[in-house]
Amino acid sequence: MKECKHVNIDYGKNIKDDETYCINCLIEEYQVENKKLKTENKHLKKKYISLDTKYYELIMEVDIKFGGLTRHETALKYIKEAETQPNKII
């Protein structure tokens, strides 16, 4: 059993660890975890914005869509064709 640093008596039971905490200890743990998740979320948001910008830049290079394809599908078609024929000058 873990002693609570806030009080000398055991309050709540954490079934997962079979340790006892007071509500203040649980709140502190959740606040630490929340801070970690917020930091991770900020990093993921920056990564998403970067990837989205790069994707948009690539897709907008397609001036003329092929047949009834979307810009994305046309870009994918062009890339696949270029990759299967590496000696072909584009």
PDB file of N, CA, C and O in Angstrom:
ATOM      1  N   MET A   1       0.827  -1.181   0.000  1.00  0.00           N
ATOM      2  CA  MET A   1       0.000   0.000   0.000  1.00  0.00           C
ATOM      3  C   MET A   1       0.872   1.247   0.000  1.00  0.00           C
ATOM      4  O   MET A   1       1.931   1.287   0.628  1.00  0.00           O
ATOM      5  N   LYS A   2       0.407   2.255  -0.714  1.00  0.00           N
ATOM      6  CA  LYS A   2       1.127   3.529  -0.798  1.00  0.00           C
ATOM      7  C   LYS A   2       0.516   4.507   0.195  1.00  0.00           C
ATOM      8  O   LYS A   2      -0.701   4.679   0.254  1.00  0.00           O
ATOM      9  N   GLU A   3       1.373   5.133   0.963  1.00  0.00           N
ATOM     10  CA  GLU A   3       0.909   6.142   1.912  1.00  0.00           C
ATOM     11  C   GLU A   3       0.584   7.423   1.154  1.00  0.00           C
ATOM     12  O   GLU A   3       1.305   7.804   0.232  1.00  0.00           O
ATOM     13  N   CYS A   4      -0.456   8.061   1.528  1.00  0.00           N
ATOM     14  CA  CYS A   4      -0.840   9.337   0.938  1.00  0.00           C
ATOM     15  C   CYS A   4       0.035  10.431   1.526  1.00  0.00           C
ATOM     16  O   CYS A   4       0.263  10.464   2.736  1.00  0.00           O
ATOM     17  N   LYS A   5       0.519  11.318   0.689  1.00  0.00           N
ATOM     18  CA  LYS A   5       1.364  12.398   1.193  1.00  0.00           C
ATOM     19  C   LYS A   5       0.553  13.577   1.717  1.00  0.00           C
ATOM     20  O   LYS A   5       1.108  14.509   2.298  1.00  0.00           O
ATOM     21  N   HIS A   6      -0.765  13.534   1.511  1.00  0.00           N
ATOM     22  CA  HIS A   6      -1.613  14.632   1.975  1.00  0.00           C
ATOM     23  C   HIS A   6      -2.195  14.376   3.365  1.00  0.00           C
ATOM     24  O   HIS A   6      -2.328  15.298   4.169  1.00  0.00           O
ATOM     25  N   VAL A   7      -2.530  13.150   3.632  1.00  0.00           N
ATOM     26  CA  VAL A   7      -3.127  12.803   4.920  1.00  0.00           C
ATOM     27  C   VAL A   7      -2.576  11.462   5.378  1.00  0.00           C
ATOM     28  O   VAL A   7      -1.945  10.752   4.595  1.00  0.00           O
ATOM     29  N   ASN A   8      -2.802  11.113   6.613  1.00  0.00           N
ATOM     30  CA  ASN A   8      -2.279   9.866   7.156  1.00  0.00           C
ATOM     31  C   ASN A   8      -3.258   8.707   7.065  1.00  0.00           C
ATOM     32  O   ASN A   8      -2.970   7.609   7.541  1.00  0.00           O
ATOM     33  N   ILE A   9      -4.414   8.944   6.455  1.00  0.00           N
ATOM     34  CA  ILE A   9      -5.375   7.848   6.329  1.00  0.00           C
ATOM     35  C   ILE A   9      -5.627   7.553   4.865  1.00  0.00           C
ATOM     36  O   ILE A   9      -5.502   8.430   4.010  1.00  0.00           O
ATOM     37  N   ASP A  10      -5.980   6.323   4.589  1.00  0.00           N
ATOM     38  CA  ASP A  10      -6.248   5.890   3.220  1.00  0.00           C
ATOM     39  C   ASP A  10      -7.684   6.255   2.840  1.00  0.00           C
ATOM     40  O   ASP A  10      -8.618   6.035   3.610  1.00  0.00           O
ATOM     41  N   TYR A  11      -7.843   6.821   1.630  1.00  0.00           N
ATOM     42  CA  TYR A  11      -9.171   7.230   1.182  1.00  0.00           C
ATOM     43  C   TYR A  11      -9.722   6.355   0.071  1.00  0.00           C
ATOM     44  O   TYR A  11     -10.649   5.576   0.292  1.00  0.00           O
ATOM     45  N   GLY A  12      -9.164   6.477  -1.110  1.00  0.00           N
ATOM     46  CA  GLY A  12      -9.728   5.767  -2.243  1.00  0.00           C
ATOM     47  C   GLY A  12      -8.836   4.637  -2.680  1.00  0.00           C
ATOM     48  O   GLY A  12      -7.645   4.632  -2.369  1.00  0.00           O
ATOM     49  N   LYS A  13      -9.383   3.684  -3.393  1.00  0.00           N
ATOM     50  CA  LYS A  13      -8.604   2.533  -3.831  1.00  0.00           C
ATOM     51  C   LYS A  13      -8.465   2.554  -5.343  1.00  0.00           C
ATOM     52  O   LYS A  13      -9.450   2.648  -6.074  1.00  0.00           O
ATOM     53  N   ASN A  14      -7.228   2.464  -5.794  1.00  0.00           N
ATOM     54  CA  ASN A  14      -6.942   2.354  -7.226  1.00  0.00           C
ATOM     55  C   ASN A  14      -6.864   0.870  -7.531  1.00  0.00           C
ATOM     56  O   ASN A  14      -5.858   0.229  -7.228  1.00  0.00           O
ATOM     57  N   ILE A  15      -7.901   0.320  -8.122  1.00  0.00           N
ATOM     58  CA  ILE A  15      -8.003  -1.124  -8.330  1.00  0.00           C
ATOM     59  C   ILE A  15      -6.871  -1.641  -9.220  1.00  0.00           C
ATOM     60  O   ILE A  15      -6.361  -2.741  -9.008  1.00  0.00           O
ATOM     61  N   LYS A  16      -6.484  -0.846 -10.214  1.00  0.00           N
ATOM     62  CA  LYS A  16      -5.460  -1.271 -11.167  1.00  0.00           C
ATOM     63  C   LYS A  16      -4.143  -1.600 -10.464  1.00  0.00           C
ATOM     64  O   LYS A  16      -3.552  -2.648 -10.728  1.00  0.00           O
ATOM     65  N   ASP A  17      -3.684  -0.742  -9.595  1.00  0.00           N
ATOM     66  CA  ASP A  17      -2.397  -0.937  -8.925  1.00  0.00           C
ATOM     67  C   ASP A  17      -2.542  -1.527  -7.533  1.00  0.00           C
ATOM     68  O   ASP A  17      -1.550  -1.852  -6.881  1.00  0.00           O
ATOM     69  N   ASP A  18      -3.765  -1.661  -7.086  1.00  0.00           N
ATOM     70  CA  ASP A  18      -4.049  -2.122  -5.735  1.00  0.00           C
ATOM     71  C   ASP A  18      -3.331  -1.247  -4.705  1.00  0.00           C
ATOM     72  O   ASP A  18      -2.848  -1.734  -3.683  1.00  0.00           O
ATOM     73  N   GLU A  19      -3.273   0.058  -5.001  1.00  0.00           N
ATOM     74  CA  GLU A  19      -2.698   1.017  -4.078  1.00  0.00           C
ATOM     75  C   GLU A  19      -3.780   1.990  -3.646  1.00  0.00           C
ATOM     76  O   GLU A  19      -4.782   2.164  -4.338  1.00  0.00           O
ATOM     77  N   THR A  20      -3.578   2.606  -2.527  1.00  0.00           N
ATOM     78  CA  THR A  20      -4.577   3.515  -1.996  1.00  0.00           C
ATOM     79  C   THR A  20      -4.098   4.954  -2.107  1.00  0.00           C
ATOM     80  O   THR A  20      -2.952   5.266  -1.784  1.00  0.00           O
ATOM     81  N   TYR A  21      -4.983   5.824  -2.565  1.00  0.00           N
ATOM     82  CA  TYR A  21      -4.673   7.239  -2.727  1.00  0.00           C
ATOM     83  C   TYR A  21      -5.796   8.088  -2.155  1.00  0.00           C
ATOM     84  O   TYR A  21      -6.936   7.635  -2.053  1.00  0.00           O
ATOM     85  N   CYS A  22      -5.480   9.290  -1.790  1.00  0.00           N
ATOM     86  CA  CYS A  22      -6.532  10.240  -1.468  1.00  0.00           C
ATOM     87  C   CYS A  22      -6.909  10.950  -2.766  1.00  0.00           C
ATOM     88  O   CYS A  22      -6.209  10.806  -3.768  1.00  0.00           O
ATOM     89  N   ILE A  23      -7.961  11.684  -2.765  1.00  0.00           N
ATOM     90  CA  ILE A  23      -8.443  12.368  -3.964  1.00  0.00           C
ATOM     91  C   ILE A  23      -7.410  13.376  -4.467  1.00  0.00           C
ATOM     92  O   ILE A  23      -7.290  13.573  -5.676  1.00  0.00           O
ATOM     93  N   ASN A  24      -6.670  14.011  -3.573  1.00  0.00           N
ATOM     94  CA  ASN A  24      -5.646  14.977  -3.978  1.00  0.00           C
ATOM     95  C   ASN A  24      -4.526  14.306  -4.763  1.00  0.00           C
ATOM     96  O   ASN A  24      -4.022  14.868  -5.736  1.00  0.00           O
ATOM     97  N   CYS A  25      -4.139  13.107  -4.342  1.00  0.00           N
ATOM     98  CA  CYS A  25      -3.102  12.363  -5.068  1.00  0.00           C
ATOM     99  C   CYS A  25      -3.586  12.016  -6.475  1.00  0.00           C
ATOM    100  O   CYS A  25      -2.832  12.143  -7.440  1.00  0.00           O
ATOM    101  N   LEU A  26      -4.836  11.581  -6.593  1.00  0.00           N
ATOM    102  CA  LEU A  26      -5.392  11.242  -7.900  1.00  0.00           C
ATOM    103  C   LEU A  26      -5.454  12.466  -8.803  1.00  0.00           C
ATOM    104  O   LEU A  26      -5.125  12.383  -9.986  1.00  0.00           O
ATOM    105  N   ILE A  27      -5.869  13.590  -8.256  1.00  0.00           N
ATOM    106  CA  ILE A  27      -5.947  14.830  -9.033  1.00  0.00           C
ATOM    107  C   ILE A  27      -4.561  15.222  -9.530  1.00  0.00           C
ATOM    108  O   ILE A  27      -4.406  15.620 -10.684  1.00  0.00           O
ATOM    109  N   GLU A  28      -3.559  15.114  -8.675  1.00  0.00           N
ATOM    110  CA  GLU A  28      -2.190  15.440  -9.085  1.00  0.00           C
ATOM    111  C   GLU A  28      -1.733  14.547 -10.237  1.00  0.00           C
ATOM    112  O   GLU A  28      -1.135  15.030 -11.198  1.00  0.00           O
ATOM    113  N   GLU A  29      -2.012  13.252 -10.142  1.00  0.00           N
ATOM    114  CA  GLU A  29      -1.624  12.321 -11.212  1.00  0.00           C
ATOM    115  C   GLU A  29      -2.329  12.671 -12.521  1.00  0.00           C
ATOM    116  O   GLU A  29      -1.706  12.667 -13.583  1.00  0.00           O
ATOM    117  N   TYR A  30      -3.613  12.972 -12.447  1.00  0.00           N
ATOM    118  CA  TYR A  30      -4.362  13.334 -13.650  1.00  0.00           C
ATOM    119  C   TYR A  30      -3.863  14.648 -14.242  1.00  0.00           C
ATOM    120  O   TYR A  30      -3.842  14.801 -15.463  1.00  0.00           O
ATOM    121  N   GLN A  31      -3.467  15.589 -13.407  1.00  0.00           N
ATOM    122  CA  GLN A  31      -2.942  16.863 -13.903  1.00  0.00           C
ATOM    123  C   GLN A  31      -1.618  16.658 -14.637  1.00  0.00           C
ATOM    124  O   GLN A  31      -1.378  17.280 -15.672  1.00  0.00           O
ATOM    125  N   VAL A  32      -0.766  15.793 -14.106  1.00  0.00           N
ATOM    126  CA  VAL A  32       0.508  15.482 -14.769  1.00  0.00           C
ATOM    127  C   VAL A  32       0.241  14.827 -16.123  1.00  0.00           C
ATOM    128  O   VAL A  32       0.851  15.193 -17.127  1.00  0.00           O
ATOM    129  N   GLU A  33      -0.672  13.858 -16.144  1.00  0.00           N
ATOM    130  CA  GLU A  33      -1.013  13.170 -17.402  1.00  0.00           C
ATOM    131  C   GLU A  33      -1.638  14.141 -18.395  1.00  0.00           C
ATOM    132  O   GLU A  33      -1.341  14.083 -19.589  1.00  0.00           O
ATOM    133  N   ASN A  34      -2.492  15.025 -17.919  1.00  0.00           N
ATOM    134  CA  ASN A  34      -3.134  16.023 -18.772  1.00  0.00           C
ATOM    135  C   ASN A  34      -2.097  16.940 -19.414  1.00  0.00           C
ATOM    136  O   ASN A  34      -2.205  17.272 -20.595  1.00  0.00           O
ATOM    137  N   LYS A  35      -1.094  17.350 -18.641  1.00  0.00           N
ATOM    138  CA  LYS A  35      -0.033  18.209 -19.159  1.00  0.00           C
ATOM    139  C   LYS A  35       0.747  17.486 -20.266  1.00  0.00           C
ATOM    140  O   LYS A  35       1.070  18.082 -21.294  1.00  0.00           O
ATOM    141  N   LYS A  36       1.045  16.201 -20.049  1.00  0.00           N
ATOM    142  CA  LYS A  36       1.753  15.409 -21.062  1.00  0.00           C
ATOM    143  C   LYS A  36       0.919  15.325 -22.348  1.00  0.00           C
ATOM    144  O   LYS A  36       1.448  15.486 -23.448  1.00  0.00           O
ATOM    145  N   LEU A  37      -0.363  15.076 -22.203  1.00  0.00           N
ATOM    146  CA  LEU A  37      -1.244  14.954 -23.373  1.00  0.00           C
ATOM    147  C   LEU A  37      -1.373  16.271 -24.123  1.00  0.00           C
ATOM    148  O   LEU A  37      -1.427  16.275 -25.353  1.00  0.00           O
ATOM    149  N   LYS A  38      -1.422  17.391 -23.407  1.00  0.00           N
ATOM    150  CA  LYS A  38      -1.492  18.701 -24.063  1.00  0.00           C
ATOM    151  C   LYS A  38      -0.236  18.964 -24.887  1.00  0.00           C
ATOM    152  O   LYS A  38      -0.312  19.473 -26.006  1.00  0.00           O
ATOM    153  N   THR A  39       0.920  18.613 -24.324  1.00  0.00           N
ATOM    154  CA  THR A  39       2.187  18.791 -25.043  1.00  0.00           C
ATOM    155  C   THR A  39       2.212  17.922 -26.290  1.00  0.00           C
ATOM    156  O   THR A  39       2.584  18.381 -27.370  1.00  0.00           O
ATOM    157  N   GLU A  40       1.817  16.673 -26.136  1.00  0.00           N
ATOM    158  CA  GLU A  40       1.776  15.760 -27.288  1.00  0.00           C
ATOM    159  C   GLU A  40       0.811  16.273 -28.347  1.00  0.00           C
ATOM    160  O   GLU A  40       1.100  16.188 -29.541  1.00  0.00           O
ATOM    161  N   ASN A  41      -0.330  16.802 -27.923  1.00  0.00           N
ATOM    162  CA  ASN A  41      -1.324  17.332 -28.848  1.00  0.00           C
ATOM    163  C   ASN A  41      -0.769  18.506 -29.639  1.00  0.00           C
ATOM    164  O   ASN A  41      -1.040  18.628 -30.833  1.00  0.00           O
ATOM    165  N   LYS A  42       0.009  19.377 -28.987  1.00  0.00           N
ATOM    166  CA  LYS A  42       0.612  20.522 -29.678  1.00  0.00           C
ATOM    167  C   LYS A  42       1.567  20.053 -30.760  1.00  0.00           C
ATOM    168  O   LYS A  42       1.584  20.603 -31.861  1.00  0.00           O
ATOM    169  N   HIS A  43       2.370  19.026 -30.444  1.00  0.00           N
ATOM    170  CA  HIS A  43       3.313  18.490 -31.429  1.00  0.00           C
ATOM    171  C   HIS A  43       2.575  17.857 -32.605  1.00  0.00           C
ATOM    172  O   HIS A  43       2.959  18.041 -33.761  1.00  0.00           O
ATOM    173  N   LEU A  44       1.525  17.118 -32.305  1.00  0.00           N
ATOM    174  CA  LEU A  44       0.746  16.479 -33.369  1.00  0.00           C
ATOM    175  C   LEU A  44       0.058  17.514 -34.257  1.00  0.00           C
ATOM    176  O   LEU A  44      -0.035  17.333 -35.471  1.00  0.00           O
ATOM    177  N   LYS A  45      -0.421  18.595 -33.651  1.00  0.00           N
ATOM    178  CA  LYS A  45      -1.076  19.653 -34.418  1.00  0.00           C
ATOM    179  C   LYS A  45      -0.083  20.304 -35.384  1.00  0.00           C
ATOM    180  O   LYS A  45      -0.413  20.545 -36.546  1.00  0.00           O
ATOM    181  N   LYS A  46       1.142  20.589 -34.900  1.00  0.00           N
ATOM    182  CA  LYS A  46       2.170  21.170 -35.769  1.00  0.00           C
ATOM    183  C   LYS A  46       2.508  20.230 -36.915  1.00  0.00           C
ATOM    184  O   LYS A  46       2.673  20.661 -38.056  1.00  0.00           O
ATOM    185  N   LYS A  47       2.611  18.943 -36.603  1.00  0.00           N
ATOM    186  CA  LYS A  47       2.929  17.951 -37.637  1.00  0.00           C
ATOM    187  C   LYS A  47       1.803  17.883 -38.667  1.00  0.00           C
ATOM    188  O   LYS A  47       2.066  17.816 -39.868  1.00  0.00           O
ATOM    189  N   TYR A  48       0.551  17.899 -38.207  1.00  0.00           N
ATOM    190  CA  TYR A  48      -0.599  17.859 -39.111  1.00  0.00           C
ATOM    191  C   TYR A  48      -0.595  19.073 -40.040  1.00  0.00           C
ATOM    192  O   TYR A  48      -0.800  18.933 -41.245  1.00  0.00           O
ATOM    193  N   ILE A  49      -0.363  20.256 -39.486  1.00  0.00           N
ATOM    194  CA  ILE A  49      -0.364  21.482 -40.291  1.00  0.00           C
ATOM    195  C   ILE A  49       0.736  21.408 -41.351  1.00  0.00           C
ATOM    196  O   ILE A  49       0.520  21.796 -42.499  1.00  0.00           O
ATOM    197  N   SER A  50       1.901  20.915 -40.972  1.00  0.00           N
ATOM    198  CA  SER A  50       3.007  20.780 -41.907  1.00  0.00           C
ATOM    199  C   SER A  50       2.663  19.813 -43.037  1.00  0.00           C
ATOM    200  O   SER A  50       2.890  20.112 -44.209  1.00  0.00           O
ATOM    201  N   LEU A  51       2.122  18.666 -42.681  1.00  0.00           N
ATOM    202  CA  LEU A  51       1.756  17.670 -43.696  1.00  0.00           C
ATOM    203  C   LEU A  51       0.629  18.176 -44.594  1.00  0.00           C
ATOM    204  O   LEU A  51       0.646  17.954 -45.805  1.00  0.00           O
ATOM    205  N   ASP A  52      -0.340  18.851 -44.000  1.00  0.00           N
ATOM    206  CA  ASP A  52      -1.459  19.384 -44.768  1.00  0.00           C
ATOM    207  C   ASP A  52      -0.980  20.426 -45.779  1.00  0.00           C
ATOM    208  O   ASP A  52      -1.445  20.452 -46.918  1.00  0.00           O
ATOM    209  N   THR A  53      -0.054  21.280 -45.359  1.00  0.00           N
ATOM    210  CA  THR A  53       0.507  22.314 -46.235  1.00  0.00           C
ATOM    211  C   THR A  53       1.248  21.671 -47.404  1.00  0.00           C
ATOM    212  O   THR A  53       1.083  22.077 -48.554  1.00  0.00           O
ATOM    213  N   LYS A  54       2.065  20.663 -47.098  1.00  0.00           N
ATOM    214  CA  LYS A  54       2.822  19.979 -48.153  1.00  0.00           C
ATOM    215  C   LYS A  54       1.891  19.263 -49.121  1.00  0.00           C
ATOM    216  O   LYS A  54       2.113  19.301 -50.331  1.00  0.00           O
ATOM    217  N   TYR A  55       0.853  18.611 -48.607  1.00  0.00           N
ATOM    218  CA  TYR A  55      -0.105  17.906 -49.454  1.00  0.00           C
ATOM    219  C   TYR A  55      -0.821  18.898 -50.382  1.00  0.00           C
ATOM    220  O   TYR A  55      -0.950  18.654 -51.582  1.00  0.00           O
ATOM    221  N   TYR A  56      -1.278  20.004 -49.818  1.00  0.00           N
ATOM    222  CA  TYR A  56      -1.985  21.017 -50.603  1.00  0.00           C
ATOM    223  C   TYR A  56      -1.072  21.554 -51.706  1.00  0.00           C
ATOM    224  O   TYR A  56      -1.503  21.725 -52.847  1.00  0.00           O
ATOM    225  N   GLU A  57       0.189  21.818 -51.362  1.00  0.00           N
ATOM    226  CA  GLU A  57       1.148  22.317 -52.345  1.00  0.00           C
ATOM    227  C   GLU A  57       1.306  21.321 -53.500  1.00  0.00           C
ATOM    228  O   GLU A  57       1.319  21.712 -54.667  1.00  0.00           O
ATOM    229  N   LEU A  58       1.424  20.049 -53.167  1.00  0.00           N
ATOM    230  CA  LEU A  58       1.585  19.005 -54.185  1.00  0.00           C
ATOM    231  C   LEU A  58       0.341  18.891 -55.073  1.00  0.00           C
ATOM    232  O   LEU A  58       0.450  18.846 -56.299  1.00  0.00           O
ATOM    233  N   ILE A  59      -0.808  18.847 -54.464  1.00  0.00           N
ATOM    234  CA  ILE A  59      -2.061  18.683 -55.214  1.00  0.00           C
ATOM    235  C   ILE A  59      -2.323  19.880 -56.123  1.00  0.00           C
ATOM    236  O   ILE A  59      -2.822  19.712 -57.235  1.00  0.00           O
ATOM    237  N   MET A  60      -1.994  21.075 -55.665  1.00  0.00           N
ATOM    238  CA  MET A  60      -2.264  22.265 -56.462  1.00  0.00           C
ATOM    239  C   MET A  60      -1.328  22.388 -57.663  1.00  0.00           C
ATOM    240  O   MET A  60      -1.540  23.246 -58.520  1.00  0.00           O
ATOM    241  N   GLU A  61      -0.298  21.548 -57.738  1.00  0.00           N
ATOM    242  CA  GLU A  61       0.566  21.514 -58.919  1.00  0.00           C
ATOM    243  C   GLU A  61      -0.140  20.857 -60.108  1.00  0.00           C
ATOM    244  O   GLU A  61       0.311  20.981 -61.247  1.00  0.00           O
ATOM    245  N   VAL A  62      -1.234  20.166 -59.845  1.00  0.00           N
ATOM    246  CA  VAL A  62      -2.008  19.547 -60.923  1.00  0.00           C
ATOM    247  C   VAL A  62      -2.907  20.624 -61.525  1.00  0.00           C
ATOM    248  O   VAL A  62      -3.920  21.008 -60.939  1.00  0.00           O
ATOM    249  N   ASP A  63      -2.514  21.107 -62.714  1.00  0.00           N
ATOM    250  CA  ASP A  63      -3.318  22.133 -63.380  1.00  0.00           C
ATOM    251  C   ASP A  63      -4.503  21.525 -64.124  1.00  0.00           C
ATOM    252  O   ASP A  63      -5.621  22.037 -64.069  1.00  0.00           O
ATOM    253  N   ILE A  64      -4.238  20.440 -64.810  1.00  0.00           N
ATOM    254  CA  ILE A  64      -5.285  19.805 -65.615  1.00  0.00           C
ATOM    255  C   ILE A  64      -5.558  18.417 -65.062  1.00  0.00           C
ATOM    256  O   ILE A  64      -4.679  17.555 -65.041  1.00  0.00           O
ATOM    257  N   LYS A  65      -6.791  18.213 -64.615  1.00  0.00           N
ATOM    258  CA  LYS A  65      -7.166  16.910 -64.083  1.00  0.00           C
ATOM    259  C   LYS A  65      -7.323  15.929 -65.240  1.00  0.00           C
ATOM    260  O   LYS A  65      -7.759  16.305 -66.328  1.00  0.00           O
ATOM    261  N   PHE A  66      -6.970  14.694 -65.002  1.00  0.00           N
ATOM    262  CA  PHE A  66      -7.036  13.647 -66.008  1.00  0.00           C
ATOM    263  C   PHE A  66      -8.434  13.042 -66.011  1.00  0.00           C
ATOM    264  O   PHE A  66      -8.896  12.535 -64.989  1.00  0.00           O
ATOM    265  N   GLY A  67      -9.110  13.093 -67.161  1.00  0.00           N
ATOM    266  CA  GLY A  67     -10.442  12.497 -67.281  1.00  0.00           C
ATOM    267  C   GLY A  67     -11.377  13.011 -66.204  1.00  0.00           C
ATOM    268  O   GLY A  67     -11.478  14.216 -65.975  1.00  0.00           O
ATOM    269  N   GLY A  68     -12.054  12.094 -65.553  1.00  0.00           N
ATOM    270  CA  GLY A  68     -12.984  12.458 -64.475  1.00  0.00           C
ATOM    271  C   GLY A  68     -12.353  12.326 -63.108  1.00  0.00           C
ATOM    272  O   GLY A  68     -13.054  12.234 -62.100  1.00  0.00           O
ATOM    273  N   LEU A  69     -11.012  12.317 -63.065  1.00  0.00           N
ATOM    274  CA  LEU A  69     -10.318  12.139 -61.797  1.00  0.00           C
ATOM    275  C   LEU A  69     -10.229  13.442 -61.003  1.00  0.00           C
ATOM    276  O   LEU A  69     -10.320  14.537 -61.558  1.00  0.00           O
ATOM    277  N   THR A  70     -10.051  13.296 -59.716  1.00  0.00           N
ATOM    278  CA  THR A  70      -9.813  14.455 -58.849  1.00  0.00           C
ATOM    279  C   THR A  70      -8.342  14.855 -58.977  1.00  0.00           C
ATOM    280  O   THR A  70      -7.545  14.131 -59.573  1.00  0.00           O
ATOM    281  N   ARG A  71      -7.993  16.003 -58.417  1.00  0.00           N
ATOM    282  CA  ARG A  71      -6.585  16.415 -58.412  1.00  0.00           C
ATOM    283  C   ARG A  71      -5.719  15.362 -57.717  1.00  0.00           C
ATOM    284  O   ARG A  71      -4.632  15.029 -58.191  1.00  0.00           O
ATOM    285  N   HIS A  72      -6.205  14.850 -56.605  1.00  0.00           N
ATOM    286  CA  HIS A  72      -5.468  13.828 -55.862  1.00  0.00           C
ATOM    287  C   HIS A  72      -5.239  12.587 -56.730  1.00  0.00           C
ATOM    288  O   HIS A  72      -4.119  12.087 -56.832  1.00  0.00           O
ATOM    289  N   GLU A  73      -6.294  12.109 -57.341  1.00  0.00           N
ATOM    290  CA  GLU A  73      -6.188  10.911 -58.177  1.00  0.00           C
ATOM    291  C   GLU A  73      -5.277  11.149 -59.383  1.00  0.00           C
ATOM    292  O   GLU A  73      -4.519  10.263 -59.777  1.00  0.00           O
ATOM    293  N   THR A  74      -5.353  12.348 -59.965  1.00  0.00           N
ATOM    294  CA  THR A  74      -4.489  12.683 -61.101  1.00  0.00           C
ATOM    295  C   THR A  74      -3.029  12.735 -60.668  1.00  0.00           C
ATOM    296  O   THR A  74      -2.161  12.200 -61.357  1.00  0.00           O
ATOM    297  N   ALA A  75      -2.752  13.371 -59.540  1.00  0.00           N
ATOM    298  CA  ALA A  75      -1.378  13.438 -59.035  1.00  0.00           C
ATOM    299  C   ALA A  75      -0.847  12.038 -58.753  1.00  0.00           C
ATOM    300  O   ALA A  75       0.301  11.731 -59.074  1.00  0.00           O
ATOM    301  N   LEU A  76      -1.661  11.208 -58.166  1.00  0.00           N
ATOM    302  CA  LEU A  76      -1.268   9.826 -57.882  1.00  0.00           C
ATOM    303  C   LEU A  76      -0.968   9.068 -59.162  1.00  0.00           C
ATOM    304  O   LEU A  76       0.002   8.312 -59.228  1.00  0.00           O
ATOM    305  N   LYS A  77      -1.800   9.267 -60.183  1.00  0.00           N
ATOM    306  CA  LYS A  77      -1.592   8.622 -61.485  1.00  0.00           C
ATOM    307  C   LYS A  77      -0.268   9.079 -62.099  1.00  0.00           C
ATOM    308  O   LYS A  77       0.501   8.257 -62.598  1.00  0.00           O
ATOM    309  N   TYR A  78      -0.003  10.373 -62.066  1.00  0.00           N
ATOM    310  CA  TYR A  78       1.247  10.903 -62.625  1.00  0.00           C
ATOM    311  C   TYR A  78       2.466  10.351 -61.884  1.00  0.00           C
ATOM    312  O   TYR A  78       3.459   9.969 -62.504  1.00  0.00           O
ATOM    313  N   ILE A  79       2.381  10.315 -60.582  1.00  0.00           N
ATOM    314  CA  ILE A  79       3.503   9.810 -59.777  1.00  0.00           C
ATOM    315  C   ILE A  79       3.749   8.339 -60.071  1.00  0.00           C
ATOM    316  O   ILE A  79       4.893   7.921 -60.254  1.00  0.00           O
ATOM    317  N   LYS A  80       2.685   7.558 -60.117  1.00  0.00           N
ATOM    318  CA  LYS A  80       2.844   6.123 -60.394  1.00  0.00           C
ATOM    319  C   LYS A  80       3.439   5.898 -61.778  1.00  0.00           C
ATOM    320  O   LYS A  80       4.308   5.043 -61.950  1.00  0.00           O
ATOM    321  N   GLU A  81       2.975   6.661 -62.764  1.00  0.00           N
ATOM    322  CA  GLU A  81       3.516   6.535 -64.116  1.00  0.00           C
ATOM    323  C   GLU A  81       5.003   6.893 -64.133  1.00  0.00           C
ATOM    324  O   GLU A  81       5.805   6.203 -64.763  1.00  0.00           O
ATOM    325  N   ALA A  82       5.362   7.957 -63.450  1.00  0.00           N
ATOM    326  CA  ALA A  82       6.764   8.388 -63.409  1.00  0.00           C
ATOM    327  C   ALA A  82       7.634   7.351 -62.695  1.00  0.00           C
ATOM    328  O   ALA A  82       8.779   7.131 -63.090  1.00  0.00           O
ATOM    329  N   GLU A  83       7.113   6.724 -61.669  1.00  0.00           N
ATOM    330  CA  GLU A  83       7.876   5.733 -60.911  1.00  0.00           C
ATOM    331  C   GLU A  83       8.053   4.428 -61.688  1.00  0.00           C
ATOM    332  O   GLU A  83       9.066   3.747 -61.529  1.00  0.00           O
ATOM    333  N   THR A  84       7.085   4.078 -62.516  1.00  0.00           N
ATOM    334  CA  THR A  84       7.201   2.830 -63.285  1.00  0.00           C
ATOM    335  C   THR A  84       8.039   3.017 -64.545  1.00  0.00           C
ATOM    336  O   THR A  84       8.497   2.041 -65.141  1.00  0.00           O
ATOM    337  N   GLN A  85       8.240   4.270 -64.949  1.00  0.00           N
ATOM    338  CA  GLN A  85       9.065   4.576 -66.126  1.00  0.00           C
ATOM    339  C   GLN A  85      10.131   5.583 -65.723  1.00  0.00           C
ATOM    340  O   GLN A  85      10.057   6.745 -66.123  1.00  0.00           O
ATOM    341  N   PRO A  86      11.135   5.160 -64.931  1.00  0.00           N
ATOM    342  CA  PRO A  86      12.097   6.117 -64.398  1.00  0.00           C
ATOM    343  C   PRO A  86      12.970   6.807 -65.453  1.00  0.00           C
ATOM    344  O   PRO A  86      13.493   7.891 -65.193  1.00  0.00           O
ATOM    345  N   ASN A  87      13.135   6.214 -66.616  1.00  0.00           N
ATOM    346  CA  ASN A  87      13.983   6.824 -67.644  1.00  0.00           C
ATOM    347  C   ASN A  87      13.217   7.807 -68.527  1.00  0.00           C
ATOM    348  O   ASN A  87      13.813   8.531 -69.324  1.00  0.00           O
ATOM    349  N   LYS A  88      11.906   7.827 -68.382  1.00  0.00           N
ATOM    350  CA  LYS A  88      11.069   8.724 -69.179  1.00  0.00           C
ATOM    351  C   LYS A  88      11.232  10.157 -68.685  1.00  0.00           C
ATOM    352  O   LYS A  88      11.128  10.408 -67.484  1.00  0.00           O
ATOM    353  N   ILE A  89      11.484  11.096 -69.586  1.00  0.00           N
ATOM    354  CA  ILE A  89      11.608  12.492 -69.222  1.00  0.00           C
ATOM    355  C   ILE A  89      10.222  13.104 -69.178  1.00  0.00           C
ATOM    356  O   ILE A  89       9.442  12.978 -70.123  1.00  0.00           O
ATOM    357  N   ILE A  90       9.929  13.757 -68.091  1.00  0.00           N
ATOM    358  CA  ILE A  90       8.603  14.347 -67.913  1.00  0.00           C
ATOM    359  C   ILE A  90       8.653  15.814 -68.281  1.00  0.00           C
ATOM    360  O   ILE A  90       7.638  16.505 -68.203  1.00  0.00           O
TER     361      ILE A  90
END
